[in-house]
Amino acid sequence: MQYFEAKPSPLLAGFIKCFWSLCSDAGSGAAEPVLPDGCPEIVFNLSDRFRRLHSDGSYETQPVTIVSGQLRSSISIMSTGRVDLFGVRFHPAGAFPFLRMPLSEITDRVEALDSIIGRDAKLIEQKIANANSFEDRVCAFEGQCLESLNRLPVEDDRAE
């Protein structure tokens, strides 16, 4: 199993806590808890999909790319084979410029990225999937995030 973690560039350090990657030829096949840490995340799954296990014994196959809102309790996930994940962990309010929605709307939810940002999700998924290394994935996501920041309206704080 290989785990990598990197800090964002200074321009995005106020929004993104870290980037991470987890790779393994085979997942454990066992349920693993995801503990709440107050940080929303986007996770790109570049290999076999994960299952989210529910307390009633049912499960759902996770979308290729998920957005996990701030969690107030743990969830359980299970790999189904090979693992190749790239994640973006935001500061508690840092995902807003990228997701462009009140983060309270995704508290305790795990949703497909395209259900939140629409067709732009496929573009960023392709950029991440086509990247040749962890560093290239970081650069690809940072580029997309900077574009999102540039599209935000600029407040005019001049005195009237």
C-alpha positions as CSV (number, residue, x, y, z in Angstrom):
1,M,0.0,0.0,0.0
2,Q,1.3,3.5,-0.9
3,Y,0.1,6.7,0.7
4,F,1.1,10.2,-0.4
5,E,0.1,13.5,1.0
6,A,1.0,17.0,-0.1
7,K,0.2,20.6,0.9
8,P,-1.5,22.9,-1.6
9,S,0.3,25.8,-3.2
10,P,0.2,29.1,-1.2
11,L,-2.6,30.5,-3.3
12,L,-4.9,27.7,-2.3
13,A,-3.7,27.0,1.3
14,G,-6.6,28.9,2.7
15,F,-9.1,26.6,1.0
16,I,-7.3,23.2,0.7
17,K,-5.9,21.4,3.7
18,C,-4.1,18.7,1.7
19,F,-4.1,16.4,-1.3
20,W,-3.7,12.7,-0.7
21,S,-3.4,9.5,-2.6
22,L,-3.9,5.8,-1.6
23,C,-2.9,2.9,-3.9
24,S,-2.9,-0.8,-3.4
25,D,-3.0,-3.8,-5.7
26,A,-5.8,-5.2,-3.6
27,G,-8.0,-3.7,-0.9
28,S,-8.6,-5.5,2.3
29,G,-12.2,-6.4,1.5
30,A,-13.1,-5.5,5.1
31,A,-15.3,-2.7,6.2
32,E,-13.3,0.4,7.2
33,P,-14.6,3.4,9.1
34,V,-14.3,6.9,7.8
35,L,-14.2,9.2,10.9
36,P,-15.5,12.7,11.0
37,D,-12.8,15.4,10.9
38,G,-14.8,18.5,10.0
39,C,-13.4,18.7,6.5
40,P,-15.3,18.2,3.3
41,E,-13.5,16.1,0.7
42,I,-13.5,15.2,-3.0
43,V,-12.3,11.7,-3.7
44,F,-11.5,10.5,-7.3
45,N,-11.6,6.7,-7.6
46,L,-9.3,5.7,-10.4
47,S,-9.8,1.9,-10.0
48,D,-12.3,-0.5,-8.6
49,R,-15.3,1.1,-6.9
50,F,-15.9,1.2,-3.2
51,R,-19.1,0.2,-1.4
52,R,-20.6,2.3,1.4
53,L,-22.1,0.0,4.0
54,H,-25.2,0.9,5.9
55,S,-26.2,0.0,9.4
56,D,-29.1,-2.2,8.2
57,G,-26.6,-4.4,6.3
58,S,-27.3,-3.0,2.8
59,Y,-24.7,-1.2,0.7
60,E,-24.4,1.1,-2.2
61,T,-21.6,1.2,-4.8
62,Q,-20.0,4.6,-4.6
63,P,-19.8,6.9,-7.6
64,V,-16.5,7.3,-9.4
65,T,-15.9,10.7,-7.9
66,I,-17.5,11.6,-4.6
67,V,-18.0,14.7,-2.5
68,S,-18.2,14.0,1.2
69,G,-19.6,16.8,3.2
70,Q,-18.7,17.4,6.8
71,L,-19.6,14.3,8.7
72,R,-21.1,14.2,12.2
73,S,-20.7,10.5,12.6
74,S,-18.6,7.8,11.0
75,I,-19.5,5.9,7.8
76,S,-18.2,2.5,6.7
77,I,-16.7,1.8,3.3
78,M,-15.2,-1.4,1.7
79,S,-12.9,-1.8,-1.2
80,T,-13.9,-4.2,-3.9
81,G,-10.5,-4.8,-5.5
82,R,-7.6,-2.6,-6.6
83,V,-7.4,0.8,-4.9
84,D,-6.2,4.0,-6.6
85,L,-7.7,7.1,-4.9
86,F,-6.8,10.7,-5.2
87,G,-8.3,13.0,-2.6
88,V,-8.7,16.7,-1.9
89,R,-9.3,17.5,1.8
90,F,-10.6,21.0,2.2
91,H,-10.6,23.2,5.3
92,P,-14.0,23.2,6.9
93,A,-15.4,26.1,4.7
94,G,-12.8,25.8,1.9
95,A,-14.8,23.8,-0.6
96,F,-17.3,26.6,-1.3
97,P,-15.5,28.3,-4.2
98,F,-15.1,25.0,-6.0
99,L,-18.6,23.5,-5.2
100,R,-20.4,26.8,-5.3
101,M,-23.1,25.7,-2.9
102,P,-23.8,26.2,0.8
103,L,-21.7,23.5,2.5
104,S,-24.5,22.9,5.0
105,E,-26.5,21.3,2.2
106,I,-24.1,18.4,2.0
107,T,-23.5,17.9,5.8
108,D,-23.6,14.1,6.5
109,R,-23.9,13.4,2.8
110,V,-21.8,11.6,0.2
111,E,-22.7,12.6,-3.3
112,A,-21.4,12.2,-6.9
113,L,-19.4,15.2,-7.9
114,D,-21.4,15.6,-11.1
115,S,-24.6,15.9,-9.1
116,I,-23.1,19.0,-7.4
117,I,-21.0,20.8,-10.1
118,G,-22.6,19.3,-13.2
119,R,-20.7,18.7,-16.5
120,D,-17.5,20.3,-15.2
121,A,-17.1,17.1,-13.1
122,K,-16.3,15.0,-16.2
123,L,-13.7,17.5,-17.3
124,I,-11.8,17.4,-14.0
125,E,-12.3,13.6,-13.7
126,Q,-10.6,13.3,-17.1
127,K,-7.7,15.6,-16.1
128,I,-7.1,13.6,-12.9
129,A,-7.4,10.2,-14.7
130,N,-5.0,11.3,-17.4
131,A,-2.4,12.7,-15.0
132,N,0.8,10.5,-14.9
133,S,1.7,11.0,-11.3
134,F,0.4,12.2,-7.9
135,E,2.2,15.6,-8.5
136,D,0.4,15.9,-11.9
137,R,-2.9,15.2,-10.3
138,V,-2.3,17.9,-7.7
139,C,-1.4,20.4,-10.5
140,A,-4.5,19.4,-12.5
141,F,-6.8,20.0,-9.5
142,E,-5.1,23.2,-8.5
143,G,-5.5,24.5,-12.0
144,Q,-9.3,23.7,-11.9
145,C,-9.6,25.2,-8.5
146,L,-7.9,28.5,-9.5
147,E,-10.2,28.7,-12.5
148,S,-13.2,28.4,-10.1
149,L,-11.8,31.1,-7.9
150,N,-11.3,33.4,-10.9
151,R,-15.0,33.0,-11.8
152,L,-16.2,34.2,-8.4
153,P,-17.6,37.7,-8.4
154,V,-15.3,40.3,-7.0
155,E,-16.9,42.4,-4.2
156,D,-16.7,46.1,-4.7
157,D,-15.7,47.5,-1.3
158,R,-15.3,51.1,-2.4
159,A,-17.0,53.7,-0.2
160,E,-20.2,55.0,-1.7
